[in-house]
Amino acid sequence: MLKSHRTEEENFYINCRAAYLAVFKSSLSNITSREQLCHVLQQAGHNPSQKLLNKYWTPRTKRLNFDDFCEIMQKEKPTEHGEILRVFTKLDINGDGFISHKELHKVLTTSGEKMTDEEVNEIFSSFDINKDGKLDYPEFCRMLESTAEQCQAAAQEKLEADAKLKRQNFGNQSDNSPKTTTPPHQESLQKGEPDAALLRRDSRSSSRPSSARSRRSSISMAITMAAASTRSAKLLEPKSLQEWHHSHLKGCFFLEEDGTIVSLQYRLHISQTTTVYLTIQPLNLSQTPDKPSPWMSVDTALLVLTSNEGKEDSNVVCVTELRDKEKCVWKGELSEGTYILLPLSTGCRLVRSRKPELTAAELVYRNQDSGELELTKEFRAALSTIFDVIDLDGNDLLSLEEYNLFEERTSGEKCDEDAWAVCKENFDTKKNMLTRQGFLELNLMEANDREGDPRDLWITLEAMGFNRALDMVEACPFIIDVHCEDVKPILQAVNLESAARTLNTALQRSVISRGEARPIKGQDGVTVYTYRGESRISSVIANKSNQRVVVQVNNEQSRNCVNSRGLSVFAVEVPARTKIVCQHVMPLNEKQEWIYSCLESIVS
């Protein structure tokens, strides 16, 4: 397929893929450093400034995957006039409005990947159009634009020339990701150099390859889903529910830097066979009735698994599928025994939304009369929200176990009995538990310990999902209710982790057992399973063949939809004899009809 016949979106992903695979062996590899992010952006024809790198590689960032890179590329436009002028001014050492051969030579031969005298001479002579021995601003702009284009072309040529790279995937979906490799010239890339580094990239080839993909076979599916307001409830709350035995606990979904979702897991014990009414829903913490909490539209669900010793071998007993507004419900009979409850959010509506350009709110101030540090009203409100999130049983007190969930989330450590005893001596407690006021006092003490320096306080807030404006944007508190008709259910919080493998295994089994199977013709052993639930559609790709396949997924014809990938076109690599959760799709606006239209194609 020639470039002229490809869509703009197809060209975008080919360029992204070429740039990524120019730096890494596989698009399953993660970006694990600021320098790697800088280099892969340069391979895509960008000249990333320190400000841009700081925007996407924060102190909390541990890794970014290929999907994150595509998202950055979608948001960041090519270098604009102001940025080019800044680089020009920086390289114009004597400030005369021109870049001399000497100035360019000094930059390109003394830092980063050092160029030879011959290479510098070739670059300079190519762009010194008027042959006056110096580059003016228009000449410099042409040099940058040409270098960016040639860098993109070189990356695409490498992709086209390597048959193995052509078969690799776009997305980051494997737990066994190949190790990243750093090209020799990147090893010398130092912090603060990206302005000049753009001038050093390999631009010896300017040929533009044809597409690295060719369609071999494909299948499509279209499903029209009614608006939520027109669906009749299939499951009514039992009339005598108030008389049933009841247990409840709160929890929270936290969105990590790498896109994974972390939440508490729970253990449910039932002492005899009984009818169970199980629900999960977002927890509204807003104090204003007509302004609910912003996370109330985030989808929540519960997977109930048998409590086997090996969690990955646990069987899915049931899934809360039916919806009543924000509440996700399951009703049925559970036998005597212990079960694992895994909260699930597809991630369709829980997306990273921090804005680095936001002005940071004030957290503490010094009282003019007493000279003592105090918490601002806004920070106190945020801490009160955090208290509500970690107060799992809702008794307005924090036990050591509940407080340790907060500590584990924010610092990775736990408070032992001795430290807890000291805590109870110094802060307001009740029944040997920390009150809301005591929790505020504890945070004020930490602020005083650091003499008002808010950096550690911000680490805590960001770990709990808050942005710089003190809005909780990357978290979704929820509440689980278990009603049993005949026996008191025992519900316990177990641990805080992503449980990604366990959830994936459970989701795969659930979708495959209940979904529609559609083999991809012309590709033996590759089947797409699509499950249509009450409020979401999920798909799994199963590859039973002895070779890996790359499946392109195209949702461009869908209407009023949002998916867990955040992209309308993407591709995943499915290793041999492996199953992968492909995507979850939900309505963007539940009050309107939505159409799921998906085309899955094998690409080479």
Secondary structure, 3 states (H helix, E strand, C coil): CCHHHCCHHHHHHHHHHHHHHCCCCCCCCCECCHHHHHHHHHHCCCCCCHHHHHHHCCCCCCCECHHHHHHHHHHCCCCCHHHHHHHHHHHCCCCCCCEEHHHHHHHHHHCCCCCCHHHHHHHHHHHCCCCCCEECHHHHHHHHHHHHHHHHHHHHHHHHHCHHHHCCCCCCCCCCCCCCCCCHHHHCCCCCCHHHHHHHCCCCCCCCCCCCCCEEEEEEEEEEECCHHHCCCCCCCCCCHHHCEEEEEEEEEEECCCCCEEEEEEEEEECCCEEEEEEEEECCCCCCCCCCCHHHHCCCEEEEEECCCCHHHCCEEEECCEEECCEEEEEEEECCEEEEEEEECCCCCCCCCCCCCCCCCCCEEECCCCCCEEECHHHHHHHHHHHHHHCCCCCCCECHHHHHHHHHHHCCCCCCHHHHHHHHHHCCEECCEECHHHHHHHHHHHHHHCCCCCHHHHHHHHHCCECCCCCECCEEEEEEEEEECCCCCEEEEEEEECCHHHHHHHHHHHHHHHCEEEECCCCCCEEEEEEECCCCEEEEEEECCCCCEEEEEECCCCECEEECCCCCEEEEEECCCEEEEEEEEEECCCCCCEEEEEEEEEEC
